Amino acid sequence: MGGNAKGRTTLEVGADGVALITIINPPVNSLSFDVLNSLKESYDQALRRNDVKAIVVTGANGKFSGGFDITAFGGLQGGKSNFVEMQKPGHVSEILSDTVEGARKPSVAAIDGLALGGGLEVAMACHARISTPSAQLGLPELQLGIIPGFGGTQRLPRLVGLSKALEMMLMSKPIKGEEAHSLGLVDAVVSSNELVQTARRWALDILARRRPWVASLHKTNKLEPLGEAREILKFARAQARKQAPNLTHPVVCIDVIEEGIVSGPRAGLQKAEEFQRLLHSDTSKSLMHIFFAQRGTSKVPGITDLGLVPRQVKKVAILGGGLMGSGIATALILSNYPVILKEVNEKFLQSGIDRVKANLQSRVKKGQMTREKFDRTLSLLKGVLDYENFRDVDMVIEAVIENVSLKQQIFADLEKYCPSHCILASNTSTIDLNLIGHKTRSQDRIVGAHFFSPAHVMPLLEIVRTQKTSPQVIVDLLDLGKKIKKTPVVVGNCTGFAVNRMFFPYSQAAILLVERGTDVYQIDRAITKFGMPMGPFRMVDLVGFGVAIATGTQFVENFPERSYKSMLIPLMQEDKRAGETTRKGFYLYDDKRKASPDPQIKKYIEKAREVSGVSVDPKLMKLSDKDIVEMIFFPVVNEACRVLDEGIAVKAADLDIAAVMGMGFPPYRGGIMFWADSFGSKYIYSRLEEWTKLYGEFFKPSSYLAERATKGASLSSAAEQAKSRL
């Protein structure tokens, strides 16, 4: 069945009269249109055949189904699907309700590995579900800007109750088989090798009425009384609006659930047609772009296509137990890597180890880790004061202060003590790697492993390669990045690499506006409202003025013609303000780190304005939020264009991931370049040109942007790129 199509189902009838339908579509048995058509054919055949008494549905190779095949969404969003009748999820929903749930023969889902999204929706249409203890079950569709489209909004609340169903859908939170059993989502939990056999017996027991024959769509005993249900939904709606004010699909999901509770499940299924509208929304297109872009970062032309196999990293050493070093150590031991942490003296070493302990303890407090796991994880960390223990490490990550001569000395020492295959990585955020490795003969082993703070939490890992870094080292680091649950992005070597380089104009643009009359707090409000975790001034307070000045200086030295030079932060620092740590920066901070505006800021702005020799522009005093967002982010887009043009990044989608995971750019806007393309290169170019005339070279459009604007081309489409730095 399914011909030569990629995905299909098979049908085997046993001597017991049970038809076993198996979903086959590697790697996760996703429900492509081929699979869905084949599933319907298999069902129709099983229902027609007289030798079939009952049906069991399962997935090949230990996985039930990872859900609808999202590669097909691109076609649907572009209106390119051949499966016109299948385009409506309502059609699939009807098949599940009428063919599966409404059948006169009982069916049981045998769930192993995962049943996510459409996969779980198929399972919920069966009359019972048997699962393995570790199988993952969930409806994560909201992560893609859509809602469950195959009846999940109606069946899940009827199986697990309204509150739990809302949590699973709104937070895209899967649960394990054990919990699913205690909630009533699955009827029994058994081991993998007993799974299909148990499901077959269960199906026959339903037929013989020894077990209940349940159509979950019409089950009501788990639903709260109407008044109570309405209160729960009202609360969920308020939470969704508060936590994601820029998103509509969580509220649509709640509306569809409510429709089914108030007007009956069939009405709810009909309202699920909203799926179609959401699928074509900008939010869904953006989130799907991020989904695929994230999976594409580990494909690097000329590196990952050479057939190289990652070498096993068995032990890692870290130099420096400060905030970054201890965070990196935490990330590694959490993924079972033995770590050697080196410091210069006993006091620094102890505080580094204490930081790692504190990181792990916060997981214990949140219930994410048992005491026993805490002890086991911590035992993987060993503190040292010399290089003796470095003789058998496979990788070293240097995370000391940003000082060129210190780093050069460290790398010369590492070459002496570490084995010849050892990867020599630096966590520098701005210093040129060629400079760091200048005094060594091992430049093919030198690479940047730039984590973002806090390193055990932030998901991005920038892998920085020089002209001399060997492809094998990159492949090894891509593998390690995945194993420690980071999204790795490979970038070229330049000041600030990709993330910090793209975003250096972010705070500079904000300061330029403030010196010319825009209110500090209005800027932060507008940028937060846009979807950033915090505005540029709150961010400078968080990283601290010392770091802000040090990194700012790097950019002023390297890109003098387009850096906006201001004395605002140095003037504030002279006055004992250094950001959150001193409880005074652009904001005042109380004991609980709560920020409040400070009227004193005005005097520093006036001083800085005098030094810069600029005056207040009445137009900039009354900017709209839209103008603020454009004046702060278009210079970032402009710099991202240069990063792409110079070949620092392989592709625009990598910069989208870098912006989302490294800087907190809202994923539902698709990343910096994807978002920019929603305006078009012509519009961005004309705005930057206009501001250049009014406010100087800081805004001057890059040649890449100018060229794209002339052609009316998108910024993200692949170009004849410059000689790649990669």
Secondary structure, 3 states (H helix, E strand, C coil): CCCCCCCEEEEEECCCCEEEEEEECCCCCCECHHHHHHHHHHHHHHHHCCCCCEEEEEEHHHCCECCECCHHHHHHHCCCCCCHHHCCHHHHHHHHHHHHHCCCCCEEEEECCEEECHHHHHHHHCCEEEECCCCEEECCHHHHCCCCCCCHHHHHHHHHCHHHHHHHHHCCCCEEHHHHHHHCCCCEECCHHHHHHHHHHHHHHHHCCCCCCCCHHHCCCCCCCHHHHHHHHHHHHHHHHHHCCCCCHHHHHHHHHHHHHHHCHHHHHHHCCHHHHHHCCHHHHHHHHHHHHHHHCCCCCCCCCCCCCCCCCCCEEEECCCHHHHHHHHHHHHCCCCEEEECCCHHHHHHHHHHHHHHHHHHHHCCCCCHHHHHHHHCCEEEECCCHHHHHCCEEEECCCCCHHHHHHHHHHHHHHCCCCCEEEECCCCCCHHHHCCCCCCCCCEEEEEECCCCCCCCEEEEEECCCCCHHHHHHHHHHHHHCCCEEEEEECCCCCCHHHHHHHHHHHHHHHHHCCCCHHHHHHHHHHHCCCCCHHHHHHHHCHHHHHHHHHHHHHHCHHHCCCCCHHHHHHHCCCCEHHHCECCEEECCCCCEEECCCHHHHHHHHHHHHCCCCCHHHHCCCHHHHHHHHHHHHHHHHHHHHHCCCECCHHHHHHHHHHHHCCCHHHCCHHHHHHCCCHHHHHHHHHHHHHHHCHHHCCCHHHHHHHHHCCCCCCCCCCCCCCC
